[in-house]
Amino acid sequence: MSIKRRHFGQGIAAAAGGLALPNVFVRPAEAQRSANTLRVAFRDAVPNIDPYFNSQRTGIIIAHHAMDGLVHRDPATFKNVPALATAWKWVDAKTIDFTLRQGVKFHDGSPFSADDVVYTINTVVHPETRLATPANYAWIKGAEKTGPFSVRLHMKQPTPAALDYLAMVTPIWPKAYRERVGAEGYSKALIGTGPYRFTKIDVSSGVEYERFDDYYEGGPKGKPAIQKISARYLTDAATELTELLAQRVDWIWNMNPDSIDNVSRIPYLQATRQESMRIGLLQLDAAGRSGADNPMTKQKVRQAVFHALDRETIASKLVGGGARVPIVPCYPSQFGCNADAGVGYDYNPAKAKALLAEAGYPNGFDIEFVSYVQPRQWSEAVQSYLNAVGIRAKLNMMQVAAQIRRSLAGELALQLGSWGSYSINDVAAILPNYFNGGASDYARDAEVTKLIEDGGATADEGARKKAYDAALKRITEQAYIVPMHTYVSTYAFQKQLEFPTFADELPRFYLAKWK
């Protein structure tokens, strides 16, 4: 089977009406540079920009520019450095003391203190707070104020990646303001302590920022060079490319890899790529949440799905840029991600068909296949491979937020998505999300859940590895979830823009500047 790749000229023609359009390639985009405004585009709208209440990468990016946590991870070294906390000390394996920074202001001018930290952490871990990704905070017991600018954090169990979670997914709310306006009001007019403040929040069209000139001295993100950012939600890759070519947008990412070389030839644009910690995942409803008669409840059917997919070809021909196919569902550098512990599946359509026949489906079956993955060709390739062995997958492309809602409701028998682990270099940031018995768990395997809990309940590396190895062995033997490929982020932006990229899949516009 071959994968058809869309020719760049056809893609541009569809996206921008052809290269010869008079309104395309006319002049460098000077206006926004003069206005010191950066115009960026994201493909998925974020219904709630408070990062505790969305699991979208776009939501994390948007919040990161306006909010800070106790610590900050240096994107170049991956070391945790001071942010709202200037120092910390491990009291024991389950307790950390933090010394907080003084003189910090929220965007409304109110002062930051220990009260904000304690309020945030204790609200987040409260059972009635319906978080988008509760697994990120399941290790936290609570926080207590030990002084006006000191806090003690208590953990339920030893958590070696605690500082990474605090840096990447635990921004601090302003207690007084959020209590006054309520959770819903806060999401519509969010304030933080970050280098940018929101000037507009629209869940359907995008957000706008302005540089926060009172960002605290010594803040790890620094004072941005660019004064304003306008972030628009666009519906698809073709529209994004159209806007970039017409110079109505200055920056896009994750465009079709076929477009990279040709975009780079355009005098006023540049494109670059970098592998990230994100992994494409095909999730199979082994637990029968979408219906007891769902074929994915049968192990041999799930194994047939593995053998039906030529993942190496998808990674090399469609994703490109050095994308890899993991044997186990985690990123290779993450602690506990031991490929040798997993069971590998080769591309073998004949074996896939035989397994389907053994499972009682000699003529295959029909099934809904839901995906938000772009470019669309990636989802279509999966569909084609499945169809070739008799799994007649009806592709239903959805927006990210809409698919997540259906997924959490337990409605999807076969779904393609991705997980970036919030760029935390530990399997504790990915495995619990899919195997903790919660709304995202389509395996509901008590043995796997217990093993993953054991791996996250100790600081002993040997014990952690043993538990995670056993979990990965069972996950792959049972064929619960298909690790498709690592992601390679693609960026395209105006040549007038200096924009550094990093391996953690977190664009940092506060480090960008006009040349």
Secondary structure, DSSP 8 states (H G I E B T S, - for coil): -------HHHHHHHHHS-TT-TTSS-S---HHHHTTEEEEEESS--S--SGGG---HHHHHHHHTT--BSEEE-TTT--EEESSEEEEEEEETTEEEEEE-SS-B-TTS-B--HHHHHHHHHHHTSTTS--S-GGGTTTEEEEEEEETTEEEEEESS--TTHHHHHHHH-B---HHHHHHHHHHHHHHS---SSSEEEEEEETTTEEEEEE-TT--TT-TT---SS-EEEEEE-SSHHHHHHHHHTTS-SEEES--GGGHHHHHHSTTEEEEEEEEEEEEEEEE-TT-TT-TT-GGGSHHHHHHHHHH--HHHIIIIII-TT----SSSS-TTSBT--GGGS------HHHHHHHHHHTT-TT-EEEEEEE--SSHHHHHHHHHHHHHTTEEEEEEE--HHHHHHHHHTT--SEEEEEE-GGG-SBGGGTHHHHHSSSTT-SS--HHHHHHHHHHTS---HHHHHHHHHHHHHHHHHTT-EEEEEEEEEEEEEETTEE----TTS---GGG-EE-
